[in-house]
Amino acid sequence: MKSFYHFLMKFRHEGASDEISNFANNVYRDHSFPKSSTHYDELSRYLELNGDYLPNMTIFDSVWEKYLIEK
């Protein structure tokens, strides 16, 4: 099973202005992000405590739904 991080990286585009690409770009630069995780609770908790680059959690929830559909 592909990790959430691995899934999210397909949305990474430097210079993009949409919320999901910005989220992916920031996660890419976050060296502490739990890159191997596939667990919503772990990722959500991490982002709530450390994801100051994420303007709101609905962006994460939206990408998480896409992740679930693909896996």
N, CA, C and O atoms as a Tripos MOL2 file, in Angstrom:
@<TRIPOS>MOLECULE
protein
  284   283    71     0     0
PROTEIN
NO_CHARGES

@<TRIPOS>ATOM
      1 N           0.8420   -1.1870    0.0000 N.3       1 MET1
      2 CA          0.0000    0.0000    0.0000 C.3       1 MET1
      3 C           0.8860    1.2490    0.0000 C.2       1 MET1
      4 O           1.8500    1.3390    0.7600 O.2       1 MET1
      5 N           0.5570    2.1770   -0.8330 N.am      2 LYS2
      6 CA          1.2850    3.4350   -0.9670 C.3       2 LYS2
      7 C           1.0050    4.3190    0.2520 C.2       2 LYS2
      8 O          -0.1380    4.4220    0.6980 O.2       2 LYS2
      9 N           2.0380    4.9490    0.7810 N.am      3 SER3
     10 CA          1.8370    5.8690    1.9050 C.3       3 SER3
     11 C           1.1090    7.1230    1.4280 C.2       3 SER3
     12 O           1.0840    7.4340    0.2370 O.2       3 SER3
     13 N           0.5210    7.8310    2.3850 N.am      4 PHE4
     14 CA         -0.1650    9.0810    2.0550 C.3       4 PHE4
     15 C           0.8250   10.0810    1.4450 C.2       4 PHE4
     16 O           0.5060   10.7750    0.4800 O.2       4 PHE4
     17 N           2.0130   10.1410    2.0150 N.am      5 TYR5
     18 CA          3.0460   11.0510    1.5020 C.3       5 TYR5
     19 C           3.3300   10.7520    0.0260 C.2       5 TYR5
     20 O           3.3640   11.6610   -0.8030 O.2       5 TYR5
     21 N           3.5300    9.4940   -0.2860 N.am      6 HIS6
     22 CA          3.8200    9.0910   -1.6660 C.3       6 HIS6
     23 C           2.6660    9.5050   -2.5930 C.2       6 HIS6
     24 O           2.8980   10.0210   -3.6860 O.2       6 HIS6
     25 N           1.4370    9.2760   -2.1530 N.am      7 PHE7
     26 CA          0.2600    9.6810   -2.9240 C.3       7 PHE7
     27 C           0.2350   11.1990   -3.1150 C.2       7 PHE7
     28 O           0.0030   11.6810   -4.2230 O.2       7 PHE7
     29 N           0.4720   11.9460   -2.0470 N.am      8 LEU8
     30 CA          0.4000   13.4040   -2.0850 C.3       8 LEU8
     31 C           1.4250   14.0100   -3.0360 C.2       8 LEU8
     32 O           1.1750   15.0610   -3.6270 O.2       8 LEU8
     33 N           2.5710   13.3590   -3.1880 N.am      9 MET9
     34 CA          3.6350   13.9250   -4.0110 C.3       9 MET9
     35 C           3.2510   14.0460   -5.4880 C.2       9 MET9
     36 O           3.8900   14.7980   -6.2240 O.2       9 MET9
     37 N           2.2340   13.3300   -5.9300 N.am     10 LYS10
     38 CA          1.8300   13.4870   -7.3250 C.3      10 LYS10
     39 C           1.1490   14.8410   -7.5760 C.2      10 LYS10
     40 O           0.9610   15.2390   -8.7250 O.2      10 LYS10
     41 N           0.7830   15.5380   -6.5070 N.am     11 PHE11
     42 CA          0.1650   16.8630   -6.6260 C.3      11 PHE11
     43 C           1.1860   17.9960   -6.5020 C.2      11 PHE11
     44 O           0.8330   19.1710   -6.5970 O.2      11 PHE11
     45 N           2.4470   17.6360   -6.2920 N.am     12 ARG12
     46 CA          3.4930   18.6410   -6.0720 C.3      12 ARG12
     47 C           3.8990   19.2830   -7.3890 C.2      12 ARG12
     48 O           4.3410   18.6080   -8.3190 O.2      12 ARG12
     49 N           3.7410   20.5940   -7.4510 N.am     13 HIS13
     50 CA          4.1420   21.3750   -8.6260 C.3      13 HIS13
     51 C           4.6450   22.7230   -8.1260 C.2      13 HIS13
     52 O           3.8630   23.5520   -7.6610 O.2      13 HIS13
     53 N           5.9350   22.9340   -8.2240 N.am     14 GLU14
     54 CA          6.5010   24.2150   -7.7890 C.3      14 GLU14
     55 C           5.8600   25.3490   -8.5800 C.2      14 GLU14
     56 O           5.7030   25.2540   -9.7980 O.2      14 GLU14
     57 N           5.5010   26.3890   -7.9030 N.am     15 GLY15
     58 CA          4.9000   27.5540   -8.5350 C.3      15 GLY15
     59 C           3.3910   27.4590   -8.6830 C.2      15 GLY15
     60 O           2.7520   28.4200   -9.1120 O.2      15 GLY15
     61 N           2.8110   26.3180   -8.3360 N.am     16 ALA16
     62 CA          1.3530   26.1610   -8.4320 C.3      16 ALA16
     63 C           0.6840   26.9940   -7.3480 C.2      16 ALA16
     64 O           1.2720   27.2590   -6.3000 O.2      16 ALA16
     65 N          -0.5430   27.4000   -7.6120 N.am     17 SER17
     66 CA         -1.2230   28.2500   -6.6360 C.3      17 SER17
     67 C          -2.4630   27.5950   -6.0230 C.2      17 SER17
     68 O          -3.1210   28.2110   -5.1850 O.2      17 SER17
     69 N          -2.7970   26.3640   -6.4200 N.am     18 ASP18
     70 CA         -3.9700   25.7300   -5.8210 C.3      18 ASP18
     71 C          -3.6110   25.1580   -4.4430 C.2      18 ASP18
     72 O          -2.4440   24.8840   -4.1630 O.2      18 ASP18
     73 N          -4.6060   24.9860   -3.6060 N.am     19 GLU19
     74 CA         -4.3980   24.5690   -2.2090 C.3      19 GLU19
     75 C          -3.7220   23.2070   -2.0880 C.2      19 GLU19
     76 O          -2.8460   23.0250   -1.2420 O.2      19 GLU19
     77 N          -4.1130   22.2610   -2.9120 N.am     20 ILE20
     78 CA         -3.5630   20.9140   -2.8050 C.3      20 ILE20
     79 C          -2.0910   20.8980   -3.2190 C.2      20 ILE20
     80 O          -1.2750   20.2480   -2.5650 O.2      20 ILE20
     81 N          -1.7490   21.5900   -4.2770 N.am     21 SER21
     82 CA         -0.3420   21.6630   -4.6900 C.3      21 SER21
     83 C           0.4960   22.3800   -3.6410 C.2      21 SER21
     84 O           1.6150   21.9590   -3.3490 O.2      21 SER21
     85 N          -0.0350   23.4560   -3.0730 N.am     22 ASN22
     86 CA          0.6870   24.1550   -2.0030 C.3      22 ASN22
     87 C           0.9020   23.2320   -0.8080 C.2      22 ASN22
     88 O           1.9840   23.2180   -0.2220 O.2      22 ASN22
     89 N          -0.1070   22.4720   -0.4500 N.am     23 PHE23
     90 CA         -0.0040   21.5030    0.6430 C.3      23 PHE23
     91 C           1.0950   20.4830    0.3150 C.2      23 PHE23
     92 O           1.9610   20.2200    1.1490 O.2      23 PHE23
     93 N           1.0640   19.9150   -0.8810 N.am     24 ALA24
     94 CA          2.0640   18.9230   -1.2830 C.3      24 ALA24
     95 C           3.4740   19.5120   -1.2760 C.2      24 ALA24
     96 O           4.4150   18.8690   -0.8100 O.2      24 ALA24
     97 N           3.6190   20.7180   -1.7850 N.am     25 ASN25
     98 CA          4.9360   21.3710   -1.7910 C.3      25 ASN25
     99 C           5.4620   21.5800   -0.3780 C.2      25 ASN25
    100 O           6.6430   21.3590   -0.1130 O.2      25 ASN25
    101 N           4.5900   22.0040    0.5280 N.am     26 ASN26
    102 CA          5.0090   22.2340    1.9120 C.3      26 ASN26
    103 C           5.3310   20.9400    2.6360 C.2      26 ASN26
    104 O           6.2820   20.8900    3.4160 O.2      26 ASN26
    105 N           4.5620   19.9020    2.3930 N.am     27 VAL27
    106 CA          4.8580   18.6000    3.0060 C.3      27 VAL27
    107 C           6.2080   18.0930    2.4960 C.2      27 VAL27
    108 O           6.9820   17.5250    3.2660 O.2      27 VAL27
    109 N           6.4920   18.2870    1.2340 N.am     28 TYR28
    110 CA          7.7710   17.8770    0.6510 C.3      28 TYR28
    111 C           8.9460   18.5330    1.3860 C.2      28 TYR28
    112 O           9.9880   17.9110    1.5930 O.2      28 TYR28
    113 N           8.7610   19.7960    1.7730 N.am     29 ARG29
    114 CA          9.8190   20.5330    2.4780 C.3      29 ARG29
    115 C           9.8430   20.2530    3.9900 C.2      29 ARG29
    116 O          10.7840   20.6520    4.6760 O.2      29 ARG29
    117 N           8.8260   19.5760    4.5060 N.am     30 ASP30
    118 CA          8.7270   19.2590    5.9330 C.3      30 ASP30
    119 C           9.4440   17.9340    6.1980 C.2      30 ASP30
    120 O           8.8750   16.8630    5.9870 O.2      30 ASP30
    121 N          10.6710   18.0090    6.6520 N.am     31 HIS31
    122 CA         11.4890   16.8060    6.8280 C.3      31 HIS31
    123 C          11.0250   15.9240    7.9840 C.2      31 HIS31
    124 O          11.4800   14.7860    8.1060 O.2      31 HIS31
    125 N          10.1380   16.4200    8.8250 N.am     32 SER32
    126 CA          9.6290   15.6350    9.9490 C.3      32 SER32
    127 C           8.2990   14.9530    9.6430 C.2      32 SER32
    128 O           7.8050   14.1710   10.4560 O.2      32 SER32
    129 N           7.7160   15.2390    8.4870 N.am     33 PHE33
    130 CA          6.4200   14.6580    8.1350 C.3      33 PHE33
    131 C           6.5330   13.1280    8.1540 C.2      33 PHE33
    132 O           7.5180   12.5740    7.6660 O.2      33 PHE33
    133 N           5.5200   12.4400    8.7190 N.am     34 PRO34
    134 CA          5.5620   10.9620    8.7800 C.3      34 PRO34
    135 C           5.3490   10.3380    7.3860 C.2      34 PRO34
    136 O           4.2330    9.9760    7.0130 O.2      34 PRO34
    137 N           6.4270   10.2280    6.6490 N.am     35 LYS35
    138 CA          6.3830    9.8450    5.2330 C.3      35 LYS35
    139 C           5.8850    8.4330    4.9670 C.2      35 LYS35
    140 O           5.3940    8.1610    3.8710 O.2      35 LYS35
    141 N           5.9920    7.5430    5.9130 N.am     36 SER36
    142 CA          5.5760    6.1610    5.6670 C.3      36 SER36
    143 C           4.1700    5.8570    6.1870 C.2      36 SER36
    144 O           3.6920    4.7320    6.0450 O.2      36 SER36
    145 N           3.5120    6.8320    6.7790 N.am     37 SER37
    146 CA          2.2140    6.5880    7.4080 C.3      37 SER37
    147 C           1.0760    6.4010    6.4010 C.2      37 SER37
    148 O           1.0280    7.0290    5.3430 O.2      37 SER37
    149 N           0.1790    5.5200    6.7800 N.am     38 THR38
    150 CA         -1.0640    5.2940    6.0290 C.3      38 THR38
    151 C          -2.2660    5.4880    6.9450 C.2      38 THR38
    152 O          -3.3810    5.1040    6.5940 O.2      38 THR38
    153 N          -2.0470    6.0830    8.1200 N.am     39 HIS39
    154 CA         -3.0870    6.2020    9.1470 C.3      39 HIS39
    155 C          -3.5770    7.6390    9.3100 C.2      39 HIS39
    156 O          -2.8010    8.5500    9.6010 O.2      39 HIS39
    157 N          -4.8660    7.8160    9.1180 N.am     40 TYR40
    158 CA         -5.4920    9.1400    9.2040 C.3      40 TYR40
    159 C          -5.1940    9.8160   10.5480 C.2      40 TYR40
    160 O          -4.7880   10.9770   10.5780 O.2      40 TYR40
    161 N          -5.3900    9.1020   11.6460 N.am     41 ASP41
    162 CA         -5.2210    9.7150   12.9680 C.3      41 ASP41
    163 C          -3.8030   10.2310   13.1810 C.2      41 ASP41
    164 O          -3.6080   11.3370   13.6850 O.2      41 ASP41
    165 N          -2.8300    9.4400   12.8030 N.am     42 GLU42
    166 CA         -1.4310    9.8520   12.9630 C.3      42 GLU42
    167 C          -1.1310   11.0960   12.1310 C.2      42 GLU42
    168 O          -0.5110   12.0390   12.6220 O.2      42 GLU42
    169 N          -1.5670   11.0990   10.8810 N.am     43 LEU43
    170 CA         -1.3030   12.2270   10.0000 C.3      43 LEU43
    171 C          -2.0630   13.4760   10.4340 C.2      43 LEU43
    172 O          -1.5110   14.5760   10.4270 O.2      43 LEU43
    173 N          -3.3070   13.3080   10.8050 N.am     44 SER44
    174 CA         -4.1300   14.4230   11.2530 C.3      44 SER44
    175 C          -3.5350   15.0640   12.5030 C.2      44 SER44
    176 O          -3.4390   16.2880   12.5970 O.2      44 SER44
    177 N          -3.1420   14.2400   13.4490 N.am     45 ARG45
    178 CA         -2.5370   14.7400   14.6860 C.3      45 ARG45
    179 C          -1.2430   15.4980   14.3750 C.2      45 ARG45
    180 O          -1.0060   16.5810   14.9090 O.2      45 ARG45
    181 N          -0.4220   14.9260   13.5190 N.am     46 TYR46
    182 CA          0.8360   15.5900   13.1590 C.3      46 TYR46
    183 C           0.5590   16.9680   12.5520 C.2      46 TYR46
    184 O           1.1770   17.9610   12.9390 O.2      46 TYR46
    185 N          -0.3620   17.0180   11.6090 N.am     47 LEU47
    186 CA         -0.6510   18.2830   10.9330 C.3      47 LEU47
    187 C          -1.2690   19.3110   11.8750 C.2      47 LEU47
    188 O          -0.9820   20.5030   11.7620 O.2      47 LEU47
    189 N          -2.1070   18.8690   12.7940 N.am     48 GLU48
    190 CA         -2.7030   19.8000   13.7500 C.3      48 GLU48
    191 C          -1.6420   20.4240   14.6460 C.2      48 GLU48
    192 O          -1.7540   21.5890   15.0300 O.2      48 GLU48
    193 N          -0.6160   19.6540   14.9780 N.am     49 LEU49
    194 CA          0.4330   20.1470   15.8690 C.3      49 LEU49
    195 C           1.5850   20.8290   15.1340 C.2      49 LEU49
    196 O           2.2210   21.7280   15.6840 O.2      49 LEU49
    197 N           1.8580   20.4130   13.9070 N.am     50 ASN50
    198 CA          3.0620   20.8780   13.2170 C.3      50 ASN50
    199 C           2.8180   21.4890   11.8370 C.2      50 ASN50
    200 O           3.7400   22.0370   11.2340 O.2      50 ASN50
    201 N           1.6200   21.4030   11.3440 N.am     51 GLY51
    202 CA          1.3460   21.8430    9.9780 C.3      51 GLY51
    203 C           0.9230   23.2840    9.8740 C.2      51 GLY51
    204 O          -0.1470   23.5910    9.3480 O.2      51 GLY51
    205 N           1.7700   24.1790   10.3800 N.am     52 ASP52
    206 CA          1.4190   25.6020   10.3150 C.3      52 ASP52
    207 C           1.3460   26.1030    8.8720 C.2      52 ASP52
    208 O           0.8440   27.2000    8.6240 O.2      52 ASP52
    209 N           1.8310   25.3270    7.9410 N.am     53 TYR53
    210 CA          1.7450   25.6730    6.5150 C.3      53 TYR53
    211 C           0.3950   25.2920    5.9080 C.2      53 TYR53
    212 O           0.1150   25.6310    4.7580 O.2      53 TYR53
    213 N          -0.4350   24.5970    6.6660 N.am     54 LEU54
    214 CA         -1.7470   24.1660    6.1810 C.3      54 LEU54
    215 C          -2.8020   25.1280    6.7250 C.2      54 LEU54
    216 O          -3.0490   25.1460    7.9310 O.2      54 LEU54
    217 N          -3.4370   25.9390    5.8480 N.am     55 PRO55
    218 CA         -4.3770   26.9570    6.3310 C.3      55 PRO55
    219 C          -5.5950   26.3820    7.0480 C.2      55 PRO55
    220 O          -6.1250   27.0130    7.9620 O.2      55 PRO55
    221 N          -6.0480   25.1890    6.6450 N.am     56 ASN56
    222 CA         -7.1500   24.5310    7.3540 C.3      56 ASN56
    223 C          -7.1250   23.0340    7.0560 C.2      56 ASN56
    224 O          -6.5910   22.5930    6.0380 O.2      56 ASN56
    225 N          -7.7090   22.2760    7.9580 N.am     57 MET57
    226 CA         -7.6590   20.8160    7.8510 C.3      57 MET57
    227 C          -8.5790   20.2670    6.7670 C.2      57 MET57
    228 O          -8.4700   19.0920    6.4170 O.2      57 MET57
    229 N          -9.4740   21.0760    6.2320 N.am     58 THR58
    230 CA        -10.3440   20.5690    5.1630 C.3      58 THR58
    231 C          -9.5350   20.2210    3.9170 C.2      58 THR58
    232 O          -9.9430   19.3610    3.1360 O.2      58 THR58
    233 N          -8.4030   20.8750    3.7230 N.am     59 ILE59
    234 CA         -7.5280   20.5450    2.5910 C.3      59 ILE59
    235 C          -6.9920   19.1270    2.7690 C.2      59 ILE59
    236 O          -7.0290   18.3190    1.8410 O.2      59 ILE59
    237 N          -6.4970   18.8350    3.9630 N.am     60 PHE60
    238 CA         -6.0160   17.4780    4.2480 C.3      60 PHE60
    239 C          -7.1440   16.4700    4.0720 C.2      60 PHE60
    240 O          -6.9520   15.4300    3.4430 O.2      60 PHE60
    241 N          -8.3100   16.7680    4.6180 N.am     61 ASP61
    242 CA         -9.4510   15.8380    4.5150 C.3      61 ASP61
    243 C          -9.8280   15.5700    3.0600 C.2      61 ASP61
    244 O         -10.1660   14.4430    2.6990 O.2      61 ASP61
    245 N          -9.7700   16.5920    2.2430 N.am     62 SER62
    246 CA        -10.0880   16.4440    0.8280 C.3      62 SER62
    247 C          -9.0900   15.5110    0.1290 C.2      62 SER62
    248 O          -9.4870   14.6360   -0.6400 O.2      62 SER62
    249 N          -7.8140   15.7020    0.3980 N.am     63 VAL63
    250 CA         -6.7930   14.8500   -0.2070 C.3      63 VAL63
    251 C          -6.8860   13.4320    0.3640 C.2      63 VAL63
    252 O          -6.6710   12.4570   -0.3550 O.2      63 VAL63
    253 N          -7.2060   13.3210    1.6500 N.am     64 TRP64
    254 CA         -7.3570   12.0070    2.2660 C.3      64 TRP64
    255 C          -8.4610   11.2170    1.5580 C.2      64 TRP64
    256 O          -8.3000   10.0220    1.3110 O.2      64 TRP64
    257 N          -9.5590   11.8600    1.2360 N.am     65 GLU65
    258 CA        -10.6600   11.1890    0.5110 C.3      65 GLU65
    259 C         -10.1740   10.6810   -0.8490 C.2      65 GLU65
    260 O         -10.5080    9.5640   -1.2460 O.2      65 GLU65
    261 N          -9.4040   11.4750   -1.5510 N.am     66 LYS66
    262 CA         -8.8320   11.0590   -2.8490 C.3      66 LYS66
    263 C          -7.9070    9.8620   -2.6490 C.2      66 LYS66
    264 O          -7.8980    8.9330   -3.4570 O.2      66 LYS66
    265 N          -7.1400    9.8910   -1.5830 N.am     67 TYR67
    266 CA         -6.2200    8.7930   -1.2430 C.3      67 TYR67
    267 C          -6.9940    7.5040   -1.0160 C.2      67 TYR67
    268 O          -6.6170    6.4530   -1.5320 O.2      67 TYR67
    269 N          -8.0710    7.5780   -0.2480 N.am     68 LEU68
    270 CA         -8.8780    6.3840    0.0230 C.3      68 LEU68
    271 C          -9.4870    5.8210   -1.2400 C.2      68 LEU68
    272 O          -9.5450    4.6030   -1.4090 O.2      68 LEU68
    273 N          -9.9380    6.6760   -2.1240 N.am     69 ILE69
    274 CA        -10.5320    6.2250   -3.3770 C.3      69 ILE69
    275 C          -9.5030    5.4960   -4.2360 C.2      69 ILE69
    276 O          -9.8020    4.4710   -4.8480 O.2      69 ILE69
    277 N          -8.2770    6.0440   -4.2710 N.am     70 GLU70
    278 CA         -7.2370    5.4370   -5.1160 C.3      70 GLU70
    279 C          -6.7100    4.1290   -4.5590 C.2      70 GLU70
    280 O          -6.3680    3.2230   -5.3190 O.2      70 GLU70
    281 N          -6.6400    4.0230   -3.2500 N.am     71 LYS71
    282 CA         -6.0710    2.7800   -2.6880 C.3      71 LYS71
    283 C          -7.1330    1.7280   -2.6520 C.2      71 LYS71
    284 O          -6.8760    0.6050   -2.2180 O.2      71 LYS71
@<TRIPOS>BOND
     1     1     2 1
     2     2     3 1
     3     3     4 2
     4     3     5 am
     5     5     6 1
     6     6     7 1
     7     7     8 2
     8     7     9 am
     9     9    10 1
    10    10    11 1
    11    11    12 2
    12    11    13 am
    13    13    14 1
    14    14    15 1
    15    15    16 2
    16    15    17 am
    17    17    18 1
    18    18    19 1
    19    19    20 2
    20    19    21 am
    21    21    22 1
    22    22    23 1
    23    23    24 2
    24    23    25 am
    25    25    26 1
    26    26    27 1
    27    27    28 2
    28    27    29 am
    29    29    30 1
    30    30    31 1
    31    31    32 2
    32    31    33 am
    33    33    34 1
    34    34    35 1
    35    35    36 2
    36    35    37 am
    37    37    38 1
    38    38    39 1
    39    39    40 2
    40    39    41 am
    41    41    42 1
    42    42    43 1
    43    43    44 2
    44    43    45 am
    45    45    46 1
    46    46    47 1
    47    47    48 2
    48    47    49 am
    49    49    50 1
    50    50    51 1
    51    51    52 2
    52    51    53 am
    53    53    54 1
    54    54    55 1
    55    55    56 2
    56    55    57 am
    57    57    58 1
    58    58    59 1
    59    59    60 2
    60    59    61 am
    61    61    62 1
    62    62    63 1
    63    63    64 2
    64    63    65 am
    65    65    66 1
    66    66    67 1
    67    67    68 2
    68    67    69 am
    69    69    70 1
    70    70    71 1
    71    71    72 2
    72    71    73 am
    73    73    74 1
    74    74    75 1
    75    75    76 2
    76    75    77 am
    77    77    78 1
    78    78    79 1
    79    79    80 2
    80    79    81 am
    81    81    82 1
    82    82    83 1
    83    83    84 2
    84    83    85 am
    85    85    86 1
    86    86    87 1
    87    87    88 2
    88    87    89 am
    89    89    90 1
    90    90    91 1
    91    91    92 2
    92    91    93 am
    93    93    94 1
    94    94    95 1
    95    95    96 2
    96    95    97 am
    97    97    98 1
    98    98    99 1
    99    99   100 2
   100    99   101 am
   101   101   102 1
   102   102   103 1
   103   103   104 2
   104   103   105 am
   105   105   106 1
   106   106   107 1
   107   107   108 2
   108   107   109 am
   109   109   110 1
   110   110   111 1
   111   111   112 2
   112   111   113 am
   113   113   114 1
   114   114   115 1
   115   115   116 2
   116   115   117 am
   117   117   118 1
   118   118   119 1
   119   119   120 2
   120   119   121 am
   121   121   122 1
   122   122   123 1
   123   123   124 2
   124   123   125 am
   125   125   126 1
   126   126   127 1
   127   127   128 2
   128   127   129 am
   129   129   130 1
   130   130   131 1
   131   131   132 2
   132   131   133 am
   133   133   134 1
   134   134   135 1
   135   135   136 2
   136   135   137 am
   137   137   138 1
   138   138   139 1
   139   139   140 2
   140   139   141 am
   141   141   142 1
   142   142   143 1
   143   143   144 2
   144   143   145 am
   145   145   146 1
   146   146   147 1
   147   147   148 2
   148   147   149 am
   149   149   150 1
   150   150   151 1
   151   151   152 2
   152   151   153 am
   153   153   154 1
   154   154   155 1
   155   155   156 2
   156   155   157 am
   157   157   158 1
   158   158   159 1
   159   159   160 2
   160   159   161 am
   161   161   162 1
   162   162   163 1
   163   163   164 2
   164   163   165 am
   165   165   166 1
   166   166   167 1
   167   167   168 2
   168   167   169 am
   169   169   170 1
   170   170   171 1
   171   171   172 2
   172   171   173 am
   173   173   174 1
   174   174   175 1
   175   175   176 2
   176   175   177 am
   177   177   178 1
   178   178   179 1
   179   179   180 2
   180   179   181 am
   181   181   182 1
   182   182   183 1
   183   183   184 2
   184   183   185 am
   185   185   186 1
   186   186   187 1
   187   187   188 2
   188   187   189 am
   189   189   190 1
   190   190   191 1
   191   191   192 2
   192   191   193 am
   193   193   194 1
   194   194   195 1
   195   195   196 2
   196   195   197 am
   197   197   198 1
   198   198   199 1
   199   199   200 2
   200   199   201 am
   201   201   202 1
   202   202   203 1
   203   203   204 2
   204   203   205 am
   205   205   206 1
   206   206   207 1
   207   207   208 2
   208   207   209 am
   209   209   210 1
   210   210   211 1
   211   211   212 2
   212   211   213 am
   213   213   214 1
   214   214   215 1
   215   215   216 2
   216   215   217 am
   217   217   218 1
   218   218   219 1
   219   219   220 2
   220   219   221 am
   221   221   222 1
   222   222   223 1
   223   223   224 2
   224   223   225 am
   225   225   226 1
   226   226   227 1
   227   227   228 2
   228   227   229 am
   229   229   230 1
   230   230   231 1
   231   231   232 2
   232   231   233 am
   233   233   234 1
   234   234   235 1
   235   235   236 2
   236   235   237 am
   237   237   238 1
   238   238   239 1
   239   239   240 2
   240   239   241 am
   241   241   242 1
   242   242   243 1
   243   243   244 2
   244   243   245 am
   245   245   246 1
   246   246   247 1
   247   247   248 2
   248   247   249 am
   249   249   250 1
   250   250   251 1
   251   251   252 2
   252   251   253 am
   253   253   254 1
   254   254   255 1
   255   255   256 2
   256   255   257 am
   257   257   258 1
   258   258   259 1
   259   259   260 2
   260   259   261 am
   261   261   262 1
   262   262   263 1
   263   263   264 2
   264   263   265 am
   265   265   266 1
   266   266   267 1
   267   267   268 2
   268   267   269 am
   269   269   270 1
   270   270   271 1
   271   271   272 2
   272   271   273 am
   273   273   274 1
   274   274   275 1
   275   275   276 2
   276   275   277 am
   277   277   278 1
   278   278   279 1
   279   279   280 2
   280   279   281 am
   281   281   282 1
   282   282   283 1
   283   283   284 2
@<TRIPOS>SUBSTRUCTURE
     1 MET1         2 RESIDUE 1 A MET
     2 LYS2         6 RESIDUE 1 A LYS
     3 SER3        10 RESIDUE 1 A SER
     4 PHE4        14 RESIDUE 1 A PHE
     5 TYR5        18 RESIDUE 1 A TYR
     6 HIS6        22 RESIDUE 1 A HIS
     7 PHE7        26 RESIDUE 1 A PHE
     8 LEU8        30 RESIDUE 1 A LEU
     9 MET9        34 RESIDUE 1 A MET
    10 LYS10       38 RESIDUE 1 A LYS
    11 PHE11       42 RESIDUE 1 A PHE
    12 ARG12       46 RESIDUE 1 A ARG
    13 HIS13       50 RESIDUE 1 A HIS
    14 GLU14       54 RESIDUE 1 A GLU
    15 GLY15       58 RESIDUE 1 A GLY
    16 ALA16       62 RESIDUE 1 A ALA
    17 SER17       66 RESIDUE 1 A SER
    18 ASP18       70 RESIDUE 1 A ASP
    19 GLU19       74 RESIDUE 1 A GLU
    20 ILE20       78 RESIDUE 1 A ILE
    21 SER21       82 RESIDUE 1 A SER
    22 ASN22       86 RESIDUE 1 A ASN
    23 PHE23       90 RESIDUE 1 A PHE
    24 ALA24       94 RESIDUE 1 A ALA
    25 ASN25       98 RESIDUE 1 A ASN
    26 ASN26      102 RESIDUE 1 A ASN
    27 VAL27      106 RESIDUE 1 A VAL
    28 TYR28      110 RESIDUE 1 A TYR
    29 ARG29      114 RESIDUE 1 A ARG
    30 ASP30      118 RESIDUE 1 A ASP
    31 HIS31      122 RESIDUE 1 A HIS
    32 SER32      126 RESIDUE 1 A SER
    33 PHE33      130 RESIDUE 1 A PHE
    34 PRO34      134 RESIDUE 1 A PRO
    35 LYS35      138 RESIDUE 1 A LYS
    36 SER36      142 RESIDUE 1 A SER
    37 SER37      146 RESIDUE 1 A SER
    38 THR38      150 RESIDUE 1 A THR
    39 HIS39      154 RESIDUE 1 A HIS
    40 TYR40      158 RESIDUE 1 A TYR
    41 ASP41      162 RESIDUE 1 A ASP
    42 GLU42      166 RESIDUE 1 A GLU
    43 LEU43      170 RESIDUE 1 A LEU
    44 SER44      174 RESIDUE 1 A SER
    45 ARG45      178 RESIDUE 1 A ARG
    46 TYR46      182 RESIDUE 1 A TYR
    47 LEU47      186 RESIDUE 1 A LEU
    48 GLU48      190 RESIDUE 1 A GLU
    49 LEU49      194 RESIDUE 1 A LEU
    50 ASN50      198 RESIDUE 1 A ASN
    51 GLY51      202 RESIDUE 1 A GLY
    52 ASP52      206 RESIDUE 1 A ASP
    53 TYR53      210 RESIDUE 1 A TYR
    54 LEU54      214 RESIDUE 1 A LEU
    55 PRO55      218 RESIDUE 1 A PRO
    56 ASN56      222 RESIDUE 1 A ASN
    57 MET57      226 RESIDUE 1 A MET
    58 THR58      230 RESIDUE 1 A THR
    59 ILE59      234 RESIDUE 1 A ILE
    60 PHE60      238 RESIDUE 1 A PHE
    61 ASP61      242 RESIDUE 1 A ASP
    62 SER62      246 RESIDUE 1 A SER
    63 VAL63      250 RESIDUE 1 A VAL
    64 TRP64      254 RESIDUE 1 A TRP
    65 GLU65      258 RESIDUE 1 A GLU
    66 LYS66      262 RESIDUE 1 A LYS
    67 TYR67      266 RESIDUE 1 A TYR
    68 LEU68      270 RESIDUE 1 A LEU
    69 ILE69      274 RESIDUE 1 A ILE
    70 GLU70      278 RESIDUE 1 A GLU
    71 LYS71      282 RESIDUE 1 A LYS
